[in-house]
Amino acid sequence: MTYIVGLVLLLIILAGVIAYAGDRLGAWVGRKRLSLFGARPRVTGQIVGMLAGVAIMLTTLLVLSAAFENATATLLNAQRTAQELSSLQAERRELVAHVEDLQAQIERGQGELASAREQLEGMQEELGSTQERLQSAMVRLEQAQALQEQRERDAAAARDDAQAARLEAQTLREQIEELEGEMAVIQSELDERNRLLEEQDQLLSEIEQQIGALEGEAQALRDQNEQLRSQNQNLVNVNASLEQRAEDLGSRNSQLEMRNLDLVQINQQLLEDVRASNQRVDELQGNLWSLQAELEERSRRLAEIQTELSVASDGELSFRRGEVIYSGLLEAQTLEQARSAVAALVREASSASTRRGAGEISLRAEQFDSLVSLLGETGEELLVVFISPRNQFRTAAQVEVQVEAYENGQLFEAGQLITSGTVHVGSPALRASQSDLRTEILELVRETESRLTMAGLFSPEPIDFRVSEDALVRQLLQMSGEVTVGVMAAQPVLRSGPAVLELLILR
């Protein structure tokens, strides 16, 4: 508590110092008759005082803002902050003394400048007097010259007075020489005055430059002093915010304890919701098994229909609608590589088609360009599949295709069950025949093939079973009742194949 009171008192003292400085600055502006924005000197002094009050408020806000941002760092560096504060105060005192010295130098320079200006004004007055004297002497010289000419004209007219005229002319010549000597002296004095004026102008310019430099240095020192004063205020107010931060942390801790109790209640509610969700999942799993059985039955029926269609059209059809004609993996990094790869795939597909007794593969230009563009832009391995869009006959010279491209992703993981079915083995007294068992296993294999096709398998190679049908039949003959037989992936099955499967007895 004592520390906080000390900080508050320090803030009040600093605010008073800033206010006093602003008041003195306003008074100085009034004495100098300075004006801001065209206002009167008195109003200008009032504006300066008002700006000092605004500076107090802005400094306080900036210090408080900086204190909240740097609270943690200040906690860790409290001792160092006190030392820096003492150092900054000492530096501030030195800067204040330096500013006062500079201000004294500026005042002395301004006095010297005023004296030099007075000397310059006196010399300008003397120069004016000297110029008047010179002008008067020139007038007298012109008058003497005119008088000499008149005398000479009188001497020519009156030869009797020649001797007197010559004497007078001699006197006038001496006066002229005297005036010319005086004129030379005056001209010399004028040149000296001009030289002195030039020196005074140069000296005045140098003094003004020095005063400008001193004023700039004084302003820089004032700015630096203001920055140090702001930093000092920041450091002083940071500690005041630390205790407030500690109180906030205590309040936050209490809130977190209350929140923890709420989370415990929420966790209990979530456990009850999870139990209800598990029951719902069990119900949905039962429904899924029912739907899967129905789907397997429909797939079996579809396989039978496709078999019947194949038997009926073997004599004339080369490719049935939807039948995969050819597939291959392509990969290219540039459009040129993609174009070459697609062309090679079309040639391979044509060779496979002609071997079946059909025509060559006909790929439209837009199909070719679209496939090249897709392959070049992707830059990844793609599985390209040629599919018959309709029933096509062997009499056709060319075979139309539908082009599809897929990522060569994984369809089934190794060890994943693909299909399963029940085989009726019979009792020891009445066992099923081997042909009946093979028929049931064959139906399971067909269901597996249909499942793989529906999953997106496009493999030119036939399905490879690790366990043959005969070996599985021999195992089943050693059992009785209803036995569940499944088909499992022996290795990961990719979209492009191959499909390596395993027939196994589940139960």
ZIBELVEN-V921650 format. One record per residue. N is the residue number from 1. RES is the residue in one small letter. PHI is phi in degrees with one decimal (* if undefined). PSI is psi in whole degrees, 0 to 359 (none if undefined). NEAR is the number of other ideal C-beta (glycine too) atoms within 10 Angstrom. Layout:
n=[N/N]
res=[RES/RES]
phi=[PHI/PHI]
psi=[PSI/PSI]
near=[NEAR/NEAR]
This chain:
n=[1/2/3/4/5/6/7/8/9/10/11/12/13/14/15/16/17/18/19/20/21/22/23/24/25/26/27/28/29/30/31/32/33/34/35/36/37/38/39/40/41/42/43/44/45/46/47/48/49/50/51/52/53/54/55/56/57/58/59/60/61/62/63/64/65/66/67/68/69/70/71/72/73/74/75/76/77/78/79/80/81/82/83/84/85/86/87/88/89/90/91/92/93/94/95/96/97/98/99/100/101/102/103/104/105/106/107/108/109/110/111/112/113/114/115/116/117/118/119/120/121/122/123/124/125/126/127/128/129/130/131/132/133/134/135/136/137/138/139/140/141/142/143/144/145/146/147/148/149/150/151/152/153/154/155/156/157/158/159/160/161/162/163/164/165/166/167/168/169/170/171/172/173/174/175/176/177/178/179/180/181/182/183/184/185/186/187/188/189/190/191/192/193/194/195/196/197/198/199/200/201/202/203/204/205/206/207/208/209/210/211/212/213/214/215/216/217/218/219/220/221/222/223/224/225/226/227/228/229/230/231/232/233/234/235/236/237/238/239/240/241/242/243/244/245/246/247/248/249/250/251/252/253/254/255/256/257/258/259/260/261/262/263/264/265/266/267/268/269/270/271/272/273/274/275/276/277/278/279/280/281/282/283/284/285/286/287/288/289/290/291/292/293/294/295/296/297/298/299/300/301/302/303/304/305/306/307/308/309/310/311/312/313/314/315/316/317/318/319/320/321/322/323/324/325/326/327/328/329/330/331/332/333/334/335/336/337/338/339/340/341/342/343/344/345/346/347/348/349/350/351/352/353/354/355/356/357/358/359/360/361/362/363/364/365/366/367/368/369/370/371/372/373/374/375/376/377/378/379/380/381/382/383/384/385/386/387/388/389/390/391/392/393/394/395/396/397/398/399/400/401/402/403/404/405/406/407/408/409/410/411/412/413/414/415/416/417/418/419/420/421/422/423/424/425/426/427/428/429/430/431/432/433/434/435/436/437/438/439/440/441/442/443/444/445/446/447/448/449/450/451/452/453/454/455/456/457/458/459/460/461/462/463/464/465/466/467/468/469/470/471/472/473/474/475/476/477/478/479/480/481/482/483/484/485/486/487/488/489/490/491/492/493/494/495/496/497/498/499/500/501/502/503/504/505/506/507]
res=[m/t/y/i/v/g/l/v/l/l/l/i/i/l/a/g/v/i/a/y/a/g/d/r/l/g/a/w/v/g/r/k/r/l/s/l/f/g/a/r/p/r/v/t/g/q/i/v/g/m/l/a/g/v/a/i/m/l/t/t/l/l/v/l/s/a/a/f/e/n/a/t/a/t/l/l/n/a/q/r/t/a/q/e/l/s/s/l/q/a/e/r/r/e/l/v/a/h/v/e/d/l/q/a/q/i/e/r/g/q/g/e/l/a/s/a/r/e/q/l/e/g/m/q/e/e/l/g/s/t/q/e/r/l/q/s/a/m/v/r/l/e/q/a/q/a/l/q/e/q/r/e/r/d/a/a/a/a/r/d/d/a/q/a/a/r/l/e/a/q/t/l/r/e/q/i/e/e/l/e/g/e/m/a/v/i/q/s/e/l/d/e/r/n/r/l/l/e/e/q/d/q/l/l/s/e/i/e/q/q/i/g/a/l/e/g/e/a/q/a/l/r/d/q/n/e/q/l/r/s/q/n/q/n/l/v/n/v/n/a/s/l/e/q/r/a/e/d/l/g/s/r/n/s/q/l/e/m/r/n/l/d/l/v/q/i/n/q/q/l/l/e/d/v/r/a/s/n/q/r/v/d/e/l/q/g/n/l/w/s/l/q/a/e/l/e/e/r/s/r/r/l/a/e/i/q/t/e/l/s/v/a/s/d/g/e/l/s/f/r/r/g/e/v/i/y/s/g/l/l/e/a/q/t/l/e/q/a/r/s/a/v/a/a/l/v/r/e/a/s/s/a/s/t/r/r/g/a/g/e/i/s/l/r/a/e/q/f/d/s/l/v/s/l/l/g/e/t/g/e/e/l/l/v/v/f/i/s/p/r/n/q/f/r/t/a/a/q/v/e/v/q/v/e/a/y/e/n/g/q/l/f/e/a/g/q/l/i/t/s/g/t/v/h/v/g/s/p/a/l/r/a/s/q/s/d/l/r/t/e/i/l/e/l/v/r/e/t/e/s/r/l/t/m/a/g/l/f/s/p/e/p/i/d/f/r/v/s/e/d/a/l/v/r/q/l/l/q/m/s/g/e/v/t/v/g/v/m/a/a/q/p/v/l/r/s/g/p/a/v/l/e/l/l/i/l/r]
phi=[*/-60.6/-63.1/-66.2/-61.0/-61.1/-64.6/-61.9/-62.0/-63.7/-62.4/-64.0/-62.9/-63.0/-63.0/-64.7/-61.7/-63.4/-64.1/-63.8/-62.2/-64.5/-65.0/-64.5/-64.5/-64.1/-65.2/-65.1/-64.0/-67.8/-65.3/-76.1/59.5/-81.5/-135.4/-116.5/57.8/76.5/-83.9/-67.9/-56.6/-66.6/-64.0/-61.7/-61.3/-64.5/-62.8/-62.6/-62.1/-64.0/-63.0/-63.2/-62.5/-61.5/-62.5/-61.1/-64.9/-62.9/-62.9/-62.5/-63.8/-63.4/-65.3/-64.2/-62.4/-65.6/-65.9/-67.5/-73.2/-112.7/-64.2/-63.0/-63.8/-71.4/-60.3/-75.7/-121.8/-63.6/-63.0/-66.0/-63.0/-62.9/-64.0/-63.4/-62.6/-61.9/-64.0/-65.3/-64.4/-62.5/-63.7/-63.5/-61.5/-62.1/-65.3/-61.6/-62.7/-63.5/-62.5/-63.3/-60.6/-63.9/-62.7/-63.6/-62.7/-63.0/-63.6/-62.6/-61.9/-64.0/-63.1/-61.6/-64.0/-65.0/-63.5/-62.2/-65.5/-64.8/-60.9/-62.1/-63.8/-62.9/-65.4/-64.4/-65.8/-61.1/-61.1/-63.4/-64.2/-64.2/-63.6/-65.3/-60.5/-61.4/-64.8/-64.8/-63.6/-65.0/-66.4/-62.4/-62.5/-64.2/-65.3/-63.9/-61.8/-66.0/-65.7/-62.7/-63.5/-65.9/-65.6/-62.9/-66.1/-66.9/-65.6/-66.2/-78.2/-122.6/-70.1/-68.9/-97.3/-64.0/-65.3/-66.8/-64.5/-63.0/-63.0/-65.3/-64.8/-63.2/-63.1/-62.7/-62.1/-64.0/-62.2/-63.1/-62.3/-63.4/-65.3/-63.5/-63.0/-62.4/-64.3/-64.1/-61.4/-62.9/-63.2/-62.0/-60.7/-64.2/-60.7/-62.8/-63.3/-63.8/-62.2/-62.7/-62.0/-61.8/-62.3/-64.0/-62.2/-62.9/-61.8/-61.5/-62.7/-63.4/-63.7/-63.3/-62.3/-62.2/-62.2/-62.0/-64.1/-65.0/-63.8/-62.5/-64.1/-63.7/-64.2/-61.7/-66.2/-62.7/-62.0/-63.2/-63.7/-65.4/-62.1/-63.8/-64.5/-65.4/-60.8/-61.4/-65.1/-61.0/-65.2/-69.0/-81.5/-61.6/-61.2/-63.5/-74.9/-65.7/-64.4/-62.9/-63.9/-63.8/-63.3/-62.0/-64.2/-62.0/-63.5/-63.7/-63.2/-62.7/-62.3/-65.6/-64.2/-64.6/-64.5/-63.1/-62.1/-62.8/-64.9/-62.8/-64.1/-63.8/-61.3/-62.4/-63.2/-64.7/-60.8/-64.4/-65.7/-65.0/-61.4/-63.9/-64.6/-62.1/-62.6/-65.4/-62.7/-61.2/-64.1/-66.4/-64.0/-62.6/-63.7/-63.4/-63.5/-64.6/-65.0/-65.8/-63.0/-63.9/-64.4/-62.7/-64.9/-67.4/-64.8/-61.6/-65.9/-63.6/-61.8/-63.8/-64.8/-62.7/-64.5/-63.4/-65.2/-65.6/-64.5/-75.0/-116.1/-61.8/-75.6/-126.2/-77.2/-93.2/-140.4/-83.7/-60.7/86.2/-75.9/-76.3/-82.3/-163.7/-146.3/-164.6/-93.7/-128.3/-151.6/-154.0/-102.9/-127.2/-65.7/-65.4/-63.7/-63.9/-63.9/-65.9/-65.6/-65.2/-61.7/-64.2/-64.5/-62.9/-64.2/-63.3/-64.5/-64.0/-61.9/-65.3/-68.9/-66.6/-65.6/-86.9/89.8/-99.8/-80.8/-78.0/-72.7/-108.6/-111.3/-65.0/-61.7/-67.9/-65.8/-61.8/-65.3/-64.0/-67.1/-62.8/-62.8/-62.0/-66.6/-69.1/-72.3/-69.2/71.2/-116.0/-70.4/-123.3/-95.4/-101.5/-122.1/-100.9/-119.1/-74.9/-75.3/-157.7/-70.0/-123.7/-102.2/-69.6/-74.0/-72.0/-74.8/-129.8/-111.1/-78.0/-135.6/-107.1/-96.7/-131.5/-127.3/-133.7/-71.0/-79.3/-84.2/-90.1/-92.2/-138.0/-84.4/-65.9/88.4/-81.4/-76.4/-96.3/-139.1/-153.4/-159.6/-100.5/-112.6/-90.2/-83.9/94.4/-101.4/-57.6/-79.9/-136.0/-89.3/-73.8/-77.0/-64.1/-64.8/-63.9/-63.9/-63.3/-62.4/-65.9/-66.4/-61.5/-61.5/-65.0/-64.0/-64.2/-61.4/-65.2/-60.6/-63.4/-62.7/-65.8/-64.3/-65.9/-74.0/108.5/-79.4/-126.5/-115.7/-72.5/-89.7/-69.4/-70.1/-104.5/-99.9/-66.4/-108.4/-74.2/-64.0/-63.5/-63.8/-67.2/-62.2/-63.0/-67.9/-68.5/-65.1/-85.2/-116.5/-145.8/80.2/-96.0/-119.5/-89.8/-113.8/-126.8/-117.7/-121.4/-74.2/-74.3/-149.8/-55.5/-101.2/-90.7/-63.9/-86.5/84.1/-76.2/-105.1/-102.7/-117.6/-139.2/-86.1/-147.6/-90.5/-85.9/-163.8]
psi=[317/321/319/318/319/319/318/316/321/320/319/318/315/320/321/320/315/319/318/318/320/320/317/322/319/321/320/321/323/320/319/356/37/158/137/130/29/12/165/155/322/315/324/318/320/321/318/318/319/318/326/319/317/320/323/313/315/320/318/315/316/320/316/318/313/328/318/326/329/28/315/314/327/325/319/337/36/315/316/326/319/318/316/324/315/318/318/322/318/317/323/317/319/317/321/317/319/319/319/318/316/320/321/319/320/318/318/317/320/322/315/321/319/320/316/322/322/317/319/319/319/317/323/323/316/320/320/319/318/320/324/318/316/318/322/318/321/324/316/320/318/321/319/317/320/321/321/317/320/321/318/323/322/323/322/325/325/93/344/332/19/318/320/322/320/320/316/323/322/320/316/321/320/319/320/316/321/317/321/320/317/322/321/319/316/319/320/315/322/316/318/319/320/319/316/321/317/317/318/320/316/315/318/318/317/318/319/320/317/318/319/317/318/320/320/316/320/320/319/318/323/317/315/321/322/319/316/323/320/315/319/317/321/313/324/319/343/314/325/324/339/315/321/322/321/318/319/320/321/316/320/323/318/318/322/323/318/320/325/318/319/320/326/316/319/321/318/317/321/323/318/321/323/319/316/321/321/320/319/322/320/318/316/327/321/317/322/320/322/314/324/321/318/319/319/322/317/324/320/318/321/320/321/318/317/324/317/318/323/319/324/335/11/334/334/325/137/319/133/158/129/356/140/118/315/153/154/159/132/147/134/150/337/166/324/317/321/320/317/319/318/318/319/320/320/320/317/318/322/319/317/324/317/329/335/2/8/180/183/160/130/112/119/158/319/327/315/311/320/318/320/315/315/316/319/321/321/313/9/167/128/146/114/127/131/119/141/121/345/174/127/141/161/340/344/139/330/154/120/147/154/124/128/143/135/154/138/67/174/130/318/144/161/131/359/135/128/304/164/157/165/131/129/105/330/187/167/331/326/89/153/152/162/324/320/318/318/322/315/321/321/319/321/321/319/319/323/315/317/319/318/320/317/329/343/26/126/81/127/344/146/162/134/118/124/325/123/164/320/317/321/322/318/323/322/327/340/358/179/162/206/127/134/123/136/162/121/147/120/336/165/133/115/166/328/358/187/163/103/112/169/127/129/155/123/318/none]
near=[6/6/11/12/9/13/17/11/10/15/18/10/10/19/18/11/12/18/15/11/14/20/14/13/15/21/13/12/20/17/10/11/10/13/12/14/7/7/13/12/16/12/14/20/23/15/15/20/17/12/14/19/13/10/18/19/10/11/20/15/10/14/22/15/13/19/22/12/11/16/18/10/10/20/14/9/14/11/8/10/18/12/10/14/15/10/10/16/12/10/14/16/10/10/15/13/10/15/18/11/11/17/13/10/15/16/10/11/16/12/10/15/16/10/10/15/12/10/14/16/10/9/15/12/10/13/16/10/9/15/13/10/15/16/10/10/15/13/10/15/16/10/10/15/13/10/14/18/10/10/17/14/11/14/18/10/9/11/9/9/13/13/10/13/20/13/10/16/16/10/11/17/12/10/15/15/10/10/16/12/10/15/16/10/10/16/12/10/15/15/10/10/16/12/10/15/14/10/10/16/12/10/15/16/10/10/16/12/10/15/17/10/10/15/14/10/15/18/12/11/15/14/10/15/16/14/11/15/18/16/16/19/23/19/19/18/21/24/20/19/21/18/14/13/16/12/10/12/9/10/10/10/9/9/10/9/9/9/10/9/9/9/11/10/9/10/9/10/10/12/10/9/10/10/10/10/11/10/10/10/11/9/10/10/10/10/9/11/10/10/10/12/11/10/14/18/11/11/19/16/10/15/17/12/10/15/11/10/14/12/9/10/13/8/7/10/18/20/24/14/13/13/15/17/22/21/21/20/14/22/14/21/11/11/13/11/16/23/18/13/21/25/13/12/22/23/12/13/21/21/12/16/23/13/8/11/8/23/18/15/22/15/21/11/7/8/17/15/12/14/23/21/13/16/26/18/11/15/13/12/13/22/21/23/20/27/17/20/12/10/15/22/13/14/9/13/8/14/25/18/24/14/19/14/14/14/11/16/10/13/19/20/10/12/11/12/12/20/21/18/20/14/22/13/20/17/9/9/6/7/15/18/11/14/9/15/23/15/13/20/21/11/16/23/19/18/22/23/20/19/18/23/16/11/13/12/21/22/19/12/10/10/17/14/18/13/15/11/16/11/12/20/20/12/15/23/15/7/14/16/11/11/18/12/21/18/25/19/20/17/16/13/24/18/19/22/20/15/23/16/25/16/20/17/14/12/9]
